[in-house]
Amino acid sequence: MDFSKLKVLYINCTLKKSPAESHTETLMEVSQNILKKEKVSFETVRFIDHDVAVGVYPDMTEHGWEKDDWPSIYKKVSEADVLIVGTPIWLGEKSSEAQKLIERLYAMSGETNDKGQYVFYGKVGGCMVTGNEDGVKHCAMGILYSLQHVGYSIPPQADCGWIGEVGPGPSYGDTEWKDKTMNPPVGFDSEFTNRNTTFMTYNLLHLAKLLKENKGYSNYGNSREAWDSGTHWSFENPEYR
């Protein structure tokens, strides 16, 4: 199985600026180690390190903001076959940075590809979540729904994560907590996390490979440009009864 022609972009939506340690990024590295062995090129963007404006337009400098790094990040998004969104859990929800990322992806939803389809058609999405309390599946539901809504394809088992016990405690990858040394680091021996991270990574690659080799989806029945020009295929307006 050759995945070497694929490109993967990880966007880490931690609330910590570099070079602060990110537990989410530590989990991302488990997935990235698989990509290295499969000779897949990848890149990580820590979203909070960039001056990304709030808004739902492609370039917010055209809407009153002095600076917006989103257009340069979007170039990386558009070049990637796979987008993996990573987020910590805060108050049971994805981070504010993850929500901002989703809103900026949504800002591109009016763009179309060379088939007249919405611009993210043919691309694959997944997510990785870390936290100390429950919320992995809840966060994944919102992220994966949003990704498919703007056009990303979601394979089976497209999410993975790690959570600790309820209440304050060590996070994924920590080696110390309250003067106690932990070896292996917290979460590294979690069979559930390791299995799901592996399955997620390969499922994203499999679907991306299928779509890339078939040049995405046929635009029969799903081209926004064709619809706007009057082509409605087998659709008929429902009749009043």
MOWO-V577943 format. One record per helix or strand of 3 or more residues. SS is the DSSP state (A for helix, B for strand). FROM is the first residue (numbers start at 1). TO is the last residue. Records with the same first field share a line. If there is no record, write none. Layout:
SS = FROM-TO + FROM-TO
This chain:
B = 7-12 + 41-46 + 82-90 + 124-131 + 159-163
A = 23-37 + 47-49 + 60-63 + 70-79 + 96-106 + 136-149 + 191-213 + 224-228
